[in-house]
């Protein structure tokens, strides 16, 4: 394999949002001295209030929980002092796969979300050092045409959102595209796009 660039989406590609939400909920229950069920209900209420999941902000979320539970919450506990929330949400195969790829590829991130939160996730995930700092792209709208232009020529992009992969296929025919579909057996039938079920499949490239 000749060395080239691989850009990973973050949420639900490298990092499980469901596991992250679960761990947040568990810690909210402890901090606010409420049941796990009540903490989950508050979390779901917050997410339902968002226009899209990418609008999640940890500071706004904790303020919402604090107001609803009548408990003061220390933001630093969730963004600096409790890395298990983040490292525990990394998919099980990720570290093994990154270890295998790092010598043959330059690794980066192509992520949607608010930059501050995504950087916290990356920083505390335990896998930050696998990625080239110059190849970490974060935008609240990853399908913005100007943002798409930032992707290096000929790079491989891996994303769990079908619409992202299909948009990139149309906008950037020079890219190598992989759709990681962990949810079901659907595949994209196109010469430009390969569908994978698990990141371990990258090791056969």
Secondary structure in CASP SS format (residue, H / E / C, confidence):
PFRMAT SS
TARGET T0000
AUTHOR 0000-0000-0000
METHOD secondary structure of the structure
MODEL  1
X C 1.00
X C 1.00
X C 1.00
X E 1.00
X E 1.00
X E 1.00
X E 1.00
X E 1.00
X C 1.00
X C 1.00
X E 1.00
X C 1.00
X C 1.00
X C 1.00
X E 1.00
X C 1.00
X H 1.00
X H 1.00
X H 1.00
X H 1.00
X H 1.00
X H 1.00
X H 1.00
X H 1.00
X H 1.00
X H 1.00
X H 1.00
X H 1.00
X H 1.00
X H 1.00
X H 1.00
X H 1.00
X C 1.00
X C 1.00
X C 1.00
X H 1.00
X H 1.00
X H 1.00
X H 1.00
X H 1.00
X H 1.00
X H 1.00
X H 1.00
X H 1.00
X H 1.00
X H 1.00
X H 1.00
X H 1.00
X C 1.00
X C 1.00
X C 1.00
X C 1.00
X H 1.00
X H 1.00
X H 1.00
X C 1.00
X C 1.00
X H 1.00
X H 1.00
X H 1.00
X H 1.00
X H 1.00
X H 1.00
X H 1.00
X H 1.00
X H 1.00
X H 1.00
X H 1.00
X H 1.00
X C 1.00
X C 1.00
X C 1.00
X C 1.00
X C 1.00
X H 1.00
X H 1.00
X H 1.00
X H 1.00
X H 1.00
X C 1.00
X C 1.00
X C 1.00
X C 1.00
X H 1.00
X H 1.00
X H 1.00
X H 1.00
X C 1.00
X C 1.00
X E 1.00
X C 1.00
X C 1.00
X C 1.00
X H 1.00
X H 1.00
X H 1.00
X H 1.00
X H 1.00
X H 1.00
X H 1.00
X H 1.00
X C 1.00
X C 1.00
X C 1.00
X E 1.00
X E 1.00
X E 1.00
X E 1.00
X E 1.00
X E 1.00
X E 1.00
X E 1.00
X C 1.00
X C 1.00
X H 1.00
X H 1.00
X H 1.00
X H 1.00
X H 1.00
X H 1.00
X H 1.00
X H 1.00
X H 1.00
X H 1.00
X C 1.00
X C 1.00
X C 1.00
X H 1.00
X H 1.00
X H 1.00
X C 1.00
X C 1.00
X H 1.00
X H 1.00
X H 1.00
X E 1.00
X E 1.00
X E 1.00
X E 1.00
X C 1.00
X C 1.00
X C 1.00
X C 1.00
X C 1.00
X H 1.00
X H 1.00
X H 1.00
X H 1.00
X C 1.00
X C 1.00
X C 1.00
X C 1.00
X C 1.00
X C 1.00
X C 1.00
X E 1.00
X E 1.00
X E 1.00
X E 1.00
X C 1.00
X C 1.00
X H 1.00
X H 1.00
X H 1.00
X H 1.00
X H 1.00
X H 1.00
X H 1.00
X H 1.00
X H 1.00
X H 1.00
X C 1.00
X C 1.00
X C 1.00
X C 1.00
X E 1.00
X E 1.00
X E 1.00
X E 1.00
X E 1.00
X C 1.00
X C 1.00
X C 1.00
X C 1.00
X C 1.00
X C 1.00
X C 1.00
X C 1.00
X C 1.00
X E 1.00
X C 1.00
X C 1.00
X E 1.00
X E 1.00
X E 1.00
X E 1.00
X C 1.00
X C 1.00
X H 1.00
X H 1.00
X H 1.00
X H 1.00
X H 1.00
X H 1.00
X C 1.00
END
